[in-house]
Amino acid sequence: MSRIGKAPIALPAGVELKVSNGNVVTVKGPKGELHQTVDADIKVEVENNEILVKRPTDQKRHKAMHGLYRSLISNMVVGVTAGYKVQQELVGVGYKAANDGNILDLTLGYSHHIYFEIPKEVSVKTEQEKGKNPIITLESADKQLIGQVAAKIRSLRKPEPYKGKGIKFVGEQLRRKAGKTASK
């Protein structure tokens, strides 16, 4: 049996879980409401303030989906209670970030500004202190969406291995390369 799939998910106070139409799981909490379509073979049950994910057989397909849907539902519960937060740092001379509502204005060394529209489910905040790199902070209840948005922002200027210039996650360790002078 899947070690991840068989672990129960604690249902905190103030969080509701509904399974409707046989396979749509809806989790509602203080930070919002999330929906996830679950495969028809996988059963989601609530017993004694715990969520249990069950599979019908030991087929390879059912084993794979068992752990997957348990993790997705667990991420939804954490998202609607605590939420998720991703911080990104802009490393480079002249790199700037500013936001006007959910429009992110980035200056990344190109000949033009980049305007990036953030989905309404994700809140964005930028901070720029003198002498420090600009930081973009993303917050959301949806782990998958916030990860996609962060990856898209990072893809606008990936960190390069020589000087480390680009957009990186706060605390991320980059593999650095020695330049031409190392050959002598």
N, CA, C and O of each residue as an XYZ file, in Angstrom:
736
protein
N       0.844     -1.186      0.000
C       0.000      0.000      0.000
C       0.882      1.241      0.000
O       1.971      1.237      0.574
N       0.418      2.281     -0.633
C       1.149      3.533     -0.716
C       1.328      4.121      0.680
O       0.355      4.284      1.416
N       2.549      4.432      1.038
C       2.791      5.019      2.360
C       2.171      6.401      2.451
O       1.633      6.783      3.491
N       2.249      7.149      1.356
C       1.665      8.492      1.365
C       0.143      8.391      1.321
O      -0.550      9.087      2.063
N      -0.374      7.530      0.458
C      -1.819      7.427      0.264
C      -2.577      6.963      1.486
O      -3.709      7.394      1.707
N      -1.980      6.090      2.289
C      -2.723      5.558      3.431
C      -2.698      6.478      4.644
O      -3.463      6.265      5.584
N      -1.843      7.489      4.649
C      -1.786      8.422      5.779
C      -3.026      9.311      5.775
O      -3.362      9.900      4.747
N      -3.710      9.413      6.915
C      -4.897     10.290      6.967
C      -4.485     11.764      6.998
O      -3.389     12.109      7.438
N      -5.383     12.617      6.524
C      -5.159     14.068      6.522
C      -6.015     14.661      7.629
O      -7.230     14.465      7.647
N      -5.393     15.384      8.549
C      -6.146     16.021      9.638
C      -6.960     17.176      9.062
O      -6.454     17.983      8.283
N      -8.225     17.239      9.457
C      -9.114     18.306      9.002
C      -9.215     19.353     10.110
O      -9.901     19.121     11.106
N      -8.544     20.507      9.958
C      -8.547     21.523     11.020
C      -9.935     22.139     11.208
O     -10.806     22.038     10.345
N     -10.107     22.776     12.358
C     -11.369     23.456     12.641
C     -11.544     24.618     11.670
O     -10.581     25.327     11.376
N     -12.744     24.816     11.177
C     -13.026     25.901     10.246
C     -12.818     25.529      8.790
O     -12.960     26.375      7.908
N     -12.481     24.273      8.529
C     -12.283     23.822      7.150
C     -13.353     22.790      6.807
O     -13.568     21.828      7.544
N     -14.022     23.010      5.668
C     -15.059     22.085      5.197
C     -14.557     21.347      3.970
O     -13.903     21.934      3.109
N     -14.869     20.041      3.889
C     -14.537     19.256      2.712
C     -15.812     18.621      2.203
O     -16.525     17.953      2.952
N     -16.100     18.830      0.913
C     -17.283     18.236      0.286
C     -16.861     17.464     -0.950
O     -16.011     17.919     -1.715
N     -17.454     16.299     -1.144
C     -17.245     15.532     -2.372
C     -18.573     15.553     -3.108
O     -19.552     14.970     -2.643
N     -18.613     16.230     -4.268
C     -19.855     16.341     -5.022
C     -19.684     15.713     -6.399
O     -18.563     15.574     -6.891
N     -20.766     15.346     -7.001
C     -20.792     14.696     -8.314
C     -19.903     13.461     -8.361
O     -19.428     13.066     -9.426
N     -19.685     12.861     -7.207
C     -18.916     11.631     -7.151
C     -17.416     11.803     -7.189
O     -16.699     10.964     -6.644
N     -16.903     12.868     -7.817
C     -15.445     12.964     -7.927
C     -14.869     14.378     -7.889
O     -13.708     14.556     -8.256
N     -15.616     15.380     -7.469
C     -15.078     16.736     -7.334
C     -14.964     17.053     -5.848
O     -15.967     17.133     -5.139
N     -13.719     17.233     -5.384
C     -13.471     17.543     -3.978
C     -13.366     19.054     -3.840
O     -12.590     19.694     -4.550
N     -14.153     19.628     -2.917
C     -14.132     21.063     -2.652
C     -13.701     21.272     -1.206
O     -14.307     20.726     -0.285
N     -12.651     22.066     -1.013
C     -12.169     22.382      0.328
C     -12.368     23.877      0.533
O     -11.916     24.694     -0.268
N     -13.061     24.222      1.633
C     -13.369     25.622      1.916
C     -12.810     25.962      3.290
O     -13.023     25.229      4.256
N     -12.090     27.085      3.370
C     -11.495     27.498      4.628
C     -11.367     28.997      4.710
O     -11.905     29.711      3.864
N     -10.654     29.497      5.727
C     -10.541     30.949      5.914
C      -9.809     31.674      4.785
O     -10.072     32.855      4.562
N      -8.900     31.009      4.066
C      -8.137     31.660      3.004
C      -8.763     31.499      1.621
O      -8.243     32.041      0.646
N      -9.867     30.766      1.523
C     -10.495     30.624      0.215
C     -11.101     29.254      0.003
O     -11.279     28.476      0.940
N     -11.414     28.977     -1.258
C     -12.059     27.723     -1.643
C     -11.326     27.145     -2.848
O     -11.054     27.853     -3.818
N     -11.005     25.838     -2.779
C     -10.290     25.169     -3.860
C     -11.054     23.936     -4.317
O     -11.739     23.293     -3.522
N     -10.936     23.607     -5.599
C     -11.609     22.455     -6.186
C     -10.582     21.546     -6.843
O      -9.591     22.019     -7.399
N     -10.823     20.237     -6.779
C      -9.947     19.267     -7.439
C     -10.794     18.101     -7.921
O     -11.559     17.525     -7.149
N     -10.661     17.754     -9.190
C     -11.352     16.597     -9.733
C     -10.510     15.360     -9.443
O      -9.325     15.310     -9.775
N     -11.130     14.377     -8.827
C     -10.451     13.140     -8.443
C     -10.924     12.036     -9.377
O     -12.081     12.025     -9.799
N     -10.028     11.108     -9.700
C     -10.369      9.966    -10.554
C     -11.559      9.223     -9.951
O     -11.696      9.143     -8.731
N     -12.419      8.680    -10.815
C     -13.649      8.016    -10.364
C     -13.378      6.790     -9.504
O     -14.213      6.435     -8.671
N     -12.228      6.127     -9.681
C     -11.919      4.929     -8.899
C     -11.489      5.242     -7.470
O     -11.660      4.402     -6.586
N     -10.945      6.412     -7.223
C     -10.440      6.792     -5.898
C     -11.591      7.361     -5.067
O     -12.348      8.212     -5.534
N     -11.708      6.876     -3.831
C     -12.775      7.333     -2.929
C     -12.190      8.239     -1.850
O     -11.149      7.929     -1.270
N     -12.858      9.355     -1.584
C     -12.454     10.298     -0.546
C     -13.554     10.309      0.514
O     -14.721     10.566      0.216
N     -13.155     10.023      1.770
C     -14.125      9.953      2.871
C     -13.643     10.796      4.042
O     -12.442     10.991      4.231
N     -14.606     11.298      4.835
C     -14.283     12.049      6.048
C     -14.788     11.252      7.234
O     -15.979     10.959      7.331
N     -13.872     10.898      8.146
C     -14.232     10.164      9.367
C     -13.482     10.771     10.550
O     -12.256     10.884     10.516
N     -14.203     11.158     11.586
C     -13.612     11.677     12.823
C     -12.614     12.812     12.569
O     -11.491     12.771     13.071
N     -13.012     13.809     11.804
C     -12.152     14.951     11.452
C     -10.846     14.544     10.779
O      -9.824     15.213     10.931
N     -10.888     13.445     10.036
C      -9.753     13.013      9.232
C     -10.245     12.668      7.833
O     -11.326     12.107      7.656
N      -9.426     13.018      6.841
C      -9.768     12.703      5.457
C      -9.002     11.445      5.070
O      -7.785     11.369      5.241
N      -9.723     10.462      4.550
C      -9.113      9.211      4.118
C      -9.285      9.065      2.611
O     -10.373      9.280      2.077
N      -8.209      8.701      1.935
C      -8.238      8.458      0.498
C      -8.052      6.960      0.301
O      -7.067      6.384      0.763
N      -9.006      6.330     -0.390
C      -8.966      4.871     -0.549
C      -8.974      4.493     -2.014
O      -9.556      5.187     -2.848
N      -8.308      3.364     -2.322
C      -8.272      2.855     -3.689
C      -8.915      1.473     -3.727
O      -8.897      0.753     -2.729
N      -9.483      1.099     -4.874
C     -10.218     -0.171     -4.951
C      -9.319     -1.411     -5.068
O      -9.628     -2.443     -4.473
N      -8.218     -1.330     -5.821
C      -7.376     -2.502     -6.049
C      -5.906     -2.122     -5.912
O      -5.578     -0.969     -5.634
N      -5.029     -3.095     -6.108
C      -3.590     -2.859     -6.067
C      -2.983     -2.744     -7.460
O      -1.791     -2.992     -7.641
N      -3.793     -2.371     -8.440
C      -3.255     -2.152     -9.780
C      -2.242     -1.002     -9.737
O      -2.330     -0.102     -8.901
N      -1.298     -1.058    -10.646
C      -0.267     -0.024    -10.678
C      -0.874      1.369    -10.855
O      -0.419      2.324    -10.226
N      -1.876      1.489    -11.686
C      -2.547      2.767    -11.936
C      -3.218      3.292    -10.664
O      -3.117      4.479    -10.354
N      -3.895      2.419     -9.933
C      -4.567      2.832     -8.701
C      -3.551      3.210     -7.630
O      -3.776      4.156     -6.874
N      -2.444      2.490     -7.554
C      -1.407      2.821     -6.574
C      -0.838      4.209     -6.847
O      -0.614      4.997     -5.927
N      -0.607      4.493     -8.128
C      -0.041      5.794     -8.496
C      -0.991      6.935     -8.136
O      -0.568      7.953     -7.587
N      -2.261      6.762     -8.445
C      -3.237      7.827     -8.181
C      -3.553      7.975     -6.693
O      -3.937      9.057     -6.249
N      -3.397      6.902     -5.924
C      -3.703      6.932     -4.494
C      -2.862      7.987     -3.772
O      -3.401      8.844     -3.072
N      -1.553      7.921     -3.944
C      -0.662      8.892     -3.306
C      -0.792     10.281     -3.899
O      -0.699     11.279     -3.184
N      -1.010     10.348     -5.212
C      -1.147     11.639     -5.885
C      -2.321     12.435     -5.319
O      -2.154     13.586     -4.915
N      -3.502     11.831     -5.290
C      -4.682     12.570     -4.849
C      -4.646     12.871     -3.363
O      -5.185     13.887     -2.925
N      -4.015     11.999     -2.576
C      -3.871     12.286     -1.147
C      -3.006     13.537     -0.974
O      -3.331     14.398     -0.156
N      -1.903     13.651     -1.737
C      -1.026     14.822     -1.650
C      -1.731     16.088     -2.133
O      -1.586     17.150     -1.528
N      -2.495     15.977     -3.224
C      -3.206     17.145     -3.742
C      -4.243     17.657     -2.735
O      -4.373     18.864     -2.531
N      -4.978     16.734     -2.109
C      -5.986     17.139     -1.123
C      -5.309     17.728      0.112
O      -5.802     18.702      0.681
N      -4.186     17.149      0.532
C      -3.441     17.681      1.672
C      -2.952     19.098      1.376
O      -3.026     19.970      2.242
N      -2.451     19.336      0.155
C      -2.006     20.672     -0.236
C      -3.167     21.665     -0.234
O      -2.987     22.834      0.107
N      -4.358     21.199     -0.614
C      -5.535     22.069     -0.604
C      -5.896     22.466      0.825
O      -6.218     23.627      1.079
N      -5.847     21.518      1.761
C      -6.177     21.794      3.165
C      -5.181     22.792      3.754
O      -5.578     23.732      4.441
N      -3.891     22.591      3.487
C      -2.875     23.530      3.977
C      -3.070     24.903      3.335
O      -2.910     25.927      3.999
N      -3.411     24.927      2.066
C      -3.604     26.188      1.353
C      -4.733     27.023      1.905
O      -4.583     28.236      2.049
N      -5.869     26.405      2.222
C      -7.008     27.182      2.711
C      -6.866     27.551      4.190
O      -7.600     28.411      4.675
N      -5.937     26.918      4.917
C      -5.721     27.295      6.318
C      -4.545     28.264      6.466
O      -4.718     29.357      7.005
N      -3.359     27.882      5.999
C      -2.169     28.714      6.173
C      -1.798     29.483      4.908
O      -1.281     30.596      4.991
N      -2.055     28.901      3.743
C      -1.676     29.527      2.488
C      -0.222     29.239      2.148
O       0.514     28.678      2.960
N       0.186     29.623      0.950
C       1.544     29.412      0.485
C       2.171     30.747      0.130
O       1.488     31.680     -0.292
N       3.488     30.823      0.307
C       4.214     32.064      0.069
C       5.511     31.730     -0.654
O       6.246     30.837     -0.232
N       5.798     32.445     -1.744
C       7.033     32.266     -2.512
C       7.693     33.629     -2.647
O       7.049     34.611     -3.016
N       9.009     33.676     -2.339
C       9.753     34.923     -2.482
C      10.824     34.732     -3.547
O      11.535     33.727     -3.561
N      10.926     35.717     -4.442
C      11.928     35.692     -5.497
C      12.762     36.966     -5.410
O      12.269     38.039     -5.064
N      14.044     36.809     -5.735
C      14.998     37.906     -5.622
C      15.548     38.243     -7.002
O      15.894     37.344     -7.767
N      15.632     39.529     -7.326
C      16.190     39.973     -8.601
C      17.643     40.376     -8.368
O      17.920     41.362     -7.684
N      18.573     39.604     -8.943
C      19.999     39.857     -8.756
C      20.552     40.438    -10.050
O      20.498     39.794    -11.098
N      21.078     41.645     -9.979
C      21.663     42.269    -11.166
C      21.587     43.781    -11.058
O      20.674     44.324    -10.437
N      22.551     44.454    -11.665
C      22.595     45.908    -11.624
C      21.441     46.474    -12.446
O      21.277     46.121    -13.614
N      20.641     47.350    -11.840
C      19.538     47.986    -12.538
C      18.272     47.156    -12.613
O      17.291     47.607    -13.204
N      18.251     45.958    -12.038
C      17.036     45.135    -12.048
C      16.058     45.701    -11.023
O      16.415     45.943     -9.870
N      14.827     45.907    -11.463
C      13.808     46.502    -10.589
C      12.498     45.759    -10.732
O      12.229     45.142    -11.762
N      11.684     45.823     -9.688
C      10.340     45.248     -9.718
C       9.396     46.193     -8.999
O       9.725     46.734     -7.943
N       8.218     46.389     -9.580
C       7.177     47.206     -8.972
C       5.844     46.592     -9.369
O       5.731     45.941    -10.408
N       4.846     46.806     -8.538
C       3.531     46.284     -8.906
C       2.467     47.345     -8.724
O       2.520     48.175     -7.817
N       1.491     47.285     -9.630
C       0.318     48.150     -9.575
C      -0.870     47.209     -9.559
O      -1.337     46.777    -10.613
N      -1.366     46.887     -8.366
C      -2.412     45.874     -8.253
C      -1.810     44.518     -8.590
O      -0.850     44.087     -7.950
N      -2.365     43.850     -9.583
C      -1.844     42.545     -9.984
C      -1.049     42.608    -11.287
O      -0.876     41.591    -11.958
N      -0.568     43.792    -11.643
C       0.325     43.936    -12.795
C       1.735     44.139    -12.251
O       1.996     45.090    -11.514
N       2.636     43.241    -12.622
C       4.019     43.304    -12.166
C       4.864     43.962    -13.262
O       4.875     43.504    -14.404
N       5.561     45.026    -12.908
C       6.414     45.764    -13.845
C       7.862     45.412    -13.534
O       8.371     45.755    -12.467
N       8.526     44.727    -14.465
C       9.894     44.260    -14.252
C      10.862     44.958    -15.200
O      10.578     45.105    -16.389
N      12.008     45.388    -14.669
C      13.110     45.901    -15.473
C      14.246     44.913    -15.285
O      14.833     44.833    -14.206
N      14.561     44.150    -16.347
C      15.500     43.035    -16.218
C      16.690     43.132    -17.171
O      17.262     42.109    -17.551
N      17.066     44.342    -17.558
C      18.229     44.506    -18.413
C      17.916     44.417    -19.891
O      18.825     44.492    -20.718
N      16.657     44.258    -20.239
C      16.280     44.280    -21.647
C      16.052     45.735    -22.058
O      16.128     46.633    -21.220
N      15.778     45.972    -23.329
C      15.568     47.329    -23.817
C      14.178     47.861    -23.465
O      13.859     49.013    -23.760
N      13.358     47.031    -22.840
C      11.982     47.416    -22.540
C      11.579     46.868    -21.166
O      12.217     45.963    -20.628
N      10.520     47.435    -20.623
C       9.942     46.917    -19.382
C       9.120     45.681    -19.719
O       8.593     45.560    -20.824
N       9.015     44.768    -18.764
C       8.167     43.591    -18.927
C       6.989     43.764    -17.973
O       7.177     43.921    -16.767
N       5.774     43.734    -18.518
C       4.562     43.821    -17.707
C       3.965     42.427    -17.637
O       3.614     41.839    -18.661
N       3.851     41.903    -16.425
C       3.397     40.536    -16.216
C       2.122     40.574    -15.392
O       2.109     41.094    -14.276
N       1.039     40.016    -15.950
C      -0.239     40.011    -15.233
C      -0.319     38.784    -14.325
O      -0.200     37.649    -14.787
N      -0.519     39.024    -13.044
C      -0.629     37.963    -12.047
C      -2.103     37.574    -11.936
O      -2.957     38.460    -11.901
N      -2.435     36.271    -11.880
C      -3.845     35.870    -11.720
C      -4.447     36.445    -10.434
O      -3.735     36.700     -9.463
N      -5.751     36.644    -10.444
C      -6.411     37.294     -9.295
C      -6.356     36.446     -8.031
O      -6.518     36.981     -6.934
N      -6.129     35.124     -8.154
C      -6.046     34.251     -6.984
C      -4.724     34.411     -6.235
O      -4.591     33.959     -5.097
N      -3.745     35.057     -6.878
C      -2.414     35.235     -6.282
C      -2.231     36.709     -5.963
O      -2.485     37.568     -6.808
N      -1.785     37.006     -4.730
C      -1.486     38.400     -4.385
C       0.022     38.607     -4.507
O       0.809     37.728     -4.155
N       0.410     39.766     -5.004
C       1.823     40.061     -5.237
C       2.202     41.310     -4.466
O       1.417     42.250     -4.338
N       3.443     41.297     -3.949
C       3.970     42.446     -3.221
C       5.442     42.571     -3.595
O       6.155     41.569     -3.651
N       5.899     43.789     -3.851
C       7.307     44.008     -4.176
C       7.912     44.932     -3.135
O       7.262     45.854     -2.643
N       9.173     44.663     -2.810
C       9.885     45.535     -1.878
C      11.284     45.779     -2.404
O      11.950     44.870     -2.899
N      11.718     47.027     -2.287
C      13.018     47.409     -2.813
C      13.681     48.331     -1.807
O      13.304     49.495     -1.674
N      14.683     47.798     -1.089
C      15.425     48.598     -0.122
C      16.767     48.993     -0.723
O      17.345     48.258     -1.524
N      17.250     50.153     -0.328
C      18.535     50.624     -0.859
C      19.654     49.694     -0.394
O      19.752     49.358      0.786
N      20.486     49.290     -1.339
C      21.605     48.417     -1.024
C      21.269     46.934     -1.023
O      22.152     46.100     -0.818
N      20.004     46.594     -1.249
C      19.587     45.191     -1.282
C      18.890     44.901     -2.604
O      18.417     45.811     -3.286
N      18.835     43.621     -2.956
C      18.160     43.220     -4.187
C      16.646     43.338     -4.035
O      16.118     43.090     -2.951
N      15.937     43.713     -5.108
C      14.467     43.754     -5.050
C      13.905     42.354     -4.805
O      14.448     41.363     -5.293
N      12.816     42.285     -4.048
C      12.190     41.000     -3.723
C      10.726     41.038     -4.141
O      10.010     41.999     -3.859
N      10.291     39.971     -4.823
C       8.889     39.793     -5.213
C       8.312     38.723     -4.288
O       8.877     37.634     -4.178
N       7.197     39.019     -3.624
C       6.547     38.063     -2.733
C       5.188     37.707     -3.303
O       4.355     38.583     -3.532
N       4.963     36.418     -3.532
C       3.691     35.906     -4.035
C       3.009     35.123     -2.927
O       3.661     34.341     -2.234
N       1.692     35.320     -2.745
C       0.930     34.576     -1.745
C      -0.360     34.080     -2.370
O      -1.013     34.792     -3.132
N      -0.725     32.818     -2.027
C      -1.941     32.232     -2.568
C      -2.322     31.008     -1.752
O      -1.509     30.481     -0.993
N      -3.554     30.558     -1.909
C      -4.010     29.325     -1.283
C      -3.736     28.121     -2.185
O      -3.707     26.986     -1.709
N      -3.533     28.360     -3.480
C      -3.358     27.294     -4.465
C      -1.872     27.061     -4.724
O      -1.209     27.890     -5.347
N      -1.352     25.935     -4.246
C       0.079     25.637     -4.374
C       0.506     25.474     -5.827
O       1.575     25.942     -6.218
N      -0.316     24.819     -6.619
C       0.024     24.585     -8.017
C       0.082     25.906     -8.788
O       1.020     26.135     -9.552
N      -0.904     26.765     -8.594
C      -0.956     28.040     -9.309
C       0.210     28.945     -8.927
O       0.826     29.558     -9.799
N       0.519     29.036     -7.641
C       1.607     29.915     -7.205
C       2.946     29.400     -7.733
O       3.832     30.193     -8.051
N       3.099     28.085     -7.827
C       4.321     27.510     -8.388
C       4.465     27.815     -9.867
O       5.560     28.116    -10.342
N       3.353     27.735    -10.599
C       3.383     28.046    -12.029
C       3.718     29.515    -12.269
O       4.516     29.834    -13.150
N       3.116     30.403    -11.494
C       3.370     31.840    -11.653
C       4.834     32.149    -11.331
O       5.485     32.902    -12.055
N       5.351     31.565    -10.241
C       6.744     31.794     -9.852
C       7.701     31.275    -10.927
O       8.704     31.922    -11.228
N       7.397     30.118    -11.501
C       8.253     29.562    -12.553
C       8.224     30.437    -13.808
O       9.250     30.614    -14.465
N       7.060     30.981    -14.137
C       6.944     31.844    -15.306
C       7.733     33.141    -15.102
O       8.401     33.609    -16.024
N       7.659     33.724    -13.900
C       8.421     34.938    -13.608
C       9.915     34.637    -13.693
O      10.676     35.419    -14.262
N      10.334     33.510    -13.131
C      11.753     33.124    -13.167
C      12.247     32.923    -14.598
O      13.396     33.233    -14.913
N      11.364     32.397    -15.474
C      11.778     32.118    -16.854
C      12.043     33.400    -17.654
O      12.657     33.336    -18.719
N      11.593     34.555    -17.165
C      11.835     35.809    -17.863
C      13.320     36.172    -17.875
O      13.794     36.806    -18.818
N      14.063     35.773    -16.828
C      15.517     35.990    -16.776
C      16.082     34.982    -15.775
O      16.208     35.278    -14.586
N      16.423     33.782    -16.272
C      16.966     32.738    -15.400
C      18.339     33.142    -14.890
O      19.069     33.845    -15.588
N      18.708     32.711    -13.679
C      20.033     33.044    -13.165
C      21.124     32.389    -14.011
O      21.041     31.206    -14.341
N      22.143     33.170    -14.356
C      23.218     32.605    -15.158
C      24.321     32.115    -14.216
O      24.451     32.631    -13.106
N      25.124     31.120    -14.643
C      26.048     30.458    -13.718
C      27.348     31.202    -13.422
O      28.080     30.784    -12.525
N      27.669     32.286    -14.132
C      28.945     32.957    -13.931
C      28.878     34.043    -12.867
O      29.677     34.048    -11.930
N      27.941     34.953    -13.007
C      27.791     36.025    -12.018
C      26.565     35.828    -11.136
O      26.448     36.480    -10.099
N      25.652     34.949    -11.523
C      24.449     34.702    -10.737
C      23.349     35.713    -10.992
O      22.397     35.795    -10.217
N      23.462     36.494    -12.078
C      22.452     37.502    -12.374
C      21.173     36.844    -12.883
O      21.224     35.883    -13.651
N      20.036     37.365    -12.455
C      18.746     36.851    -12.908
C      17.749     36.821    -11.764
O      17.970     37.430    -10.718
N      16.649     36.105    -11.970
C      15.615     35.972    -10.950
C      15.782     34.618    -10.289
O      15.728     33.585    -10.956
N      15.988     34.620     -8.962
C      16.133     33.362     -8.240
C      15.227     33.372     -7.017
O      14.775     34.426     -6.570
N      14.971     32.184     -6.487
C      14.175     32.075     -5.269
C      15.043     32.474     -4.082
O      16.248     32.219     -4.086
N      14.450     33.093     -3.070
C      15.203     33.499     -1.884
C      15.706     32.233     -1.185
O      14.932     31.318     -0.904
N      17.001     32.196     -0.911
C      17.608     31.040     -0.260
C      18.105     29.968     -1.224
O      18.692     28.978     -0.785
N      17.887     30.139     -2.518
C      18.313     29.151     -3.507
C      19.828     29.209     -3.695
O      20.403     30.290     -3.820
N      20.464     28.050     -3.714
C      21.897     27.962     -3.962
C      22.117     27.680     -5.445
O      21.601     26.694     -5.970
N      22.867     28.524     -6.113
C      23.134     28.347     -7.536
C      24.481     27.672     -7.734
O      25.423     27.912     -6.979
N      24.567     26.822     -8.758
C      25.854     26.242     -9.131
C      26.607     27.279     -9.936
O      26.150     27.722    -10.989
N      27.754     27.657     -9.432
C      28.541     28.694    -10.092
C      29.674     28.054    -10.874
O      30.197     27.011    -10.483
N      30.055     28.692    -11.997
C      31.153     28.224    -12.824
C      32.292     29.223    -12.732
O      32.079     30.414    -12.503
N      33.498     28.723    -12.913
C      34.657     29.613    -12.985
C      34.709     30.199    -14.387
O      34.350     29.536    -15.360
N      35.152     31.427    -14.484
C      35.223     32.075    -15.798
C      36.469     31.697    -16.564
O      37.121     30.701    -16.251
N      36.806     32.499    -17.581
C      37.950     32.225    -18.446
C      39.271     32.251    -17.696
O      40.193     31.513    -18.045
N      39.379     33.095    -16.663
C      40.648     33.251    -15.964
C      41.064     31.981    -15.235
O      42.237     31.825    -14.895
N      40.133     31.079    -14.992
C      40.457     29.838    -14.278
C      41.299     28.894    -15.123
O      41.885     27.958    -14.579
N      41.381     29.105    -16.426
C      42.107     28.192    -17.293
C      43.627     28.360    -17.176
O      44.366     27.442    -17.532
N      44.108     29.498    -16.690
C      45.560     29.728    -16.583
C      46.155     29.099    -15.352
O      47.360     29.206    -15.125
